[in-house]
Amino acid sequence: MEIGELDTRIVFNRKVQEKDKNGELKKKLVPVFLCWAEIRKATAKEFKESEGRSTKITFAIREQQKNKVETNMVIAFNGGNFEVIETLPDYKNKEIFLIKGELFEW
């Protein structure tokens, strides 16, 4: 992969619950780190299976990041929030880390 293909900025967030001024617990996304990513297109098979309404995106990032990517994180991208549902590290070359995210309402 060429480094120039990592052309989209994404933000990894963690879900937390904080008390508001009334003492009620509210869900909140707290930024953990930013990085550059390549947004992979859905394959024809994935697109067909989702009947054209795909809510899943595959992000490709550099393997070496300041923070570890965990499956309880949320990726902010293009105005939407994508829960990390699956990761695929590059154990052989340690270059590209693939992350499958699914759009959800927050």
C-alpha positions, 0 to 999 in steps of 0.5 A: 500500500502506498502511504498516499492512499491514506488520505482521510482523517478519522477519529477513534473515540471511546464510549463513556458515561458521565453524570450531567448537572442533574446527576443523570448518566449520559452517554458521551464519545471521548476522542482517543486519537486521530489518524489517516486512513484509506476508506475501502469500497464495498465489494459487489457481493457486500453491496448486493447482500445489503441491497444497496444500503450498506452500513459497513465500511472497511478502514485501512490504517497504519499498523503502528499507532500511538494507541491500540485499536479496540473493539469497544471504540467508535470511529467518527467519519464523514458525519457518522459514527461507526462501531468497530466490529472486527479488526485484522492486524497485519502480523506478517508485514506489520504495515496495514491494520484493517478495521470493519466498522458499522454505522450506528445511531448515537 
